Amino acid sequence: MSIQIPQNMTEVEVQLIDRKKAGEQVTKEEIIQNAVKDILQALMDEALEGHYDDVKWDDQQHNLLVFDIMGKQVGMAQPQKGTFIEDFTANPDGLMDYFTTVVTKIVGGR
């Protein structure tokens, strides 16, 4: 996992401060939302030993969809609580474990 991807709330706070100092208008929720997508993407890339699948938000920015290199949807991750922001805020390690399970199912199902 890259150091640029926050993996807990402390790292989110540090990134928020750094980005605001750099003049960016960003919220804590935006940082978490980007981190959640980036974490799943990084886990997919690691499992496939390269960037072959793309992780994208659905139209409502609620679920994460995984598309193969041909653009076919091959998987989906849904929040365990109401939103991924709530999941990450409450238990970032639990979210990582959930994503690991999701990745295993997607990659193993091929």
C-alpha positions in Angstrom: 0.0 0.0 0.0 1.3 3.5 -0.8 2.0 6.0 1.9 -0.1 8.4 -0.1 -3.3 6.4 0.6 -4.5 7.1 4.1 -5.2 3.8 6.0 -6.6 5.2 9.2 -8.2 8.4 10.6 -4.9 9.8 11.8 -3.5 9.6 8.3 -6.7 11.2 6.9 -6.2 14.1 9.4 -2.6 14.5 8.4 -3.5 14.5 4.7 -6.3 17.0 5.3 -4.0 19.4 7.0 -1.3 19.0 4.3 -3.7 19.5 1.5 -5.3 22.5 3.1 -1.9 24.0 3.7 -1.2 23.5 -0.1 -4.3 25.6 -0.8 -6.7 22.7 -1.7 -10.3 22.9 -0.8 -10.9 19.3 0.3 -13.1 17.7 3.0 -12.3 14.8 5.3 -15.1 12.9 3.6 -13.5 13.4 0.2 -10.2 12.1 1.4 -11.8 9.1 2.9 -13.9 8.4 -0.2 -10.8 8.6 -2.4 -8.8 6.4 0.1 -11.5 3.7 0.1 -11.4 3.4 -3.7 -7.6 3.6 -3.9 -7.3 0.9 -1.2 -9.5 -1.5 -3.2 -7.7 -0.6 -6.4 -4.3 -1.3 -4.8 -5.5 -4.6 -3.4 -6.8 -5.6 -6.9 -3.5 -4.6 -8.5 -1.5 -6.6 -5.9 -3.7 -9.7 -6.4 -3.4 -9.5 -10.2 0.3 -8.6 -10.1 -0.4 -5.5 -12.1 -3.1 -3.0 -13.1 -5.6 -5.0 -15.1 -8.9 -4.2 -13.5 -10.4 -0.8 -12.7 -12.3 0.1 -9.5 -14.9 2.8 -10.0 -17.7 4.3 -8.0 -21.3 3.5 -9.1 -23.5 6.4 -10.2 -24.6 7.1 -6.7 -21.1 7.0 -5.3 -22.3 4.3 -2.9 -20.9 1.0 -4.2 -17.5 0.2 -5.7 -17.6 -1.7 -9.0 -14.7 -3.6 -10.5 -14.3 -3.8 -14.3 -11.9 -6.1 -16.1 -9.6 -5.0 -18.9 -12.4 -5.5 -21.5 -14.7 -3.1 -19.5 -16.9 -5.9 -18.2 -18.1 -5.6 -14.5 -16.5 -8.5 -12.7 -17.3 -7.6 -9.1 -18.7 -5.2 -6.6 -18.1 -4.1 -3.0 -20.9 -2.7 -0.9 -20.6 -0.9 2.4 -21.1 -2.9 5.5 -22.8 -0.1 7.3 -24.6 2.8 5.6 -21.6 4.1 3.6 -17.9 3.3 3.1 -17.1 6.6 4.9 -18.8 5.2 8.0 -17.1 1.8 7.5 -13.6 3.5 7.2 -14.2 5.9 10.1 -15.5 3.1 12.5 -13.0 0.4 11.6 -10.4 0.9 8.9 -8.8 -2.5 9.6 -12.1 -4.2 9.3 -12.7 -2.5 6.0 -9.3 -3.7 4.8 -10.2 -7.3 5.8 -13.5 -7.0 4.0 -11.8 -5.7 0.8 -9.3 -8.6 1.0 -12.2 -11.0 1.0 -13.9 -9.2 -1.9 -10.7 -9.3 -3.9 -10.2 -13.0 -3.2 -13.7 -13.7 -4.5 -13.3 -11.6 -7.6 -9.9 -12.8 -8.6 -10.6 -16.4 -7.6 -13.9 -16.4 -9.5 -12.1 -16.2 -12.9 
